[in-house]
Amino acid sequence: FILRVSNKSDVEATIEKMYADVYLNNAYAGNVVNDGTFVVPAKGSNDIKLKFTFAGKEILKNIVSTILTLAATKDVSFRINGYVKLKSGGLVGLSLPFDYTGSIKKDMLGSTATVGIAK
């Protein structure tokens, strides 16, 4: 899927790696990884493609519940918990954790998620 990474800082950031565990309705669904390098401009953003790996048995246990929740037009909660390794402003090898929660509505499927890099 596509993730929009925003940078509120005055300094360009180069993301060297991103890893995150993904949870749907509080159940582990899999993880996302990006080992490629990409630049997020100062006070800007960049869309990156992430490889999502489903957690086979875990997701199958909860897929019926998730589908029924979407069919009932309820929100599906999600949590993305992980880290990015980056270099910025002469600092190299920074590892910044992040923990982002939200909800997905049926009409949002296929949209771009957004995660920010704080000042």
Salt bridges, closest charged atoms under 4 A:
ASP10 OD1 - LYS43 NZ 3.04
GLU16 OE2 - LYS87 NZ 3.92
ASP35 OD1 - LYS17 NZ 3.95
ASP47 OD1 - ARG4 NE 2.75
ASP75 OD2 - LYS105 NZ 3.90
ASP99 OD2 - ARG79 NH2 2.83
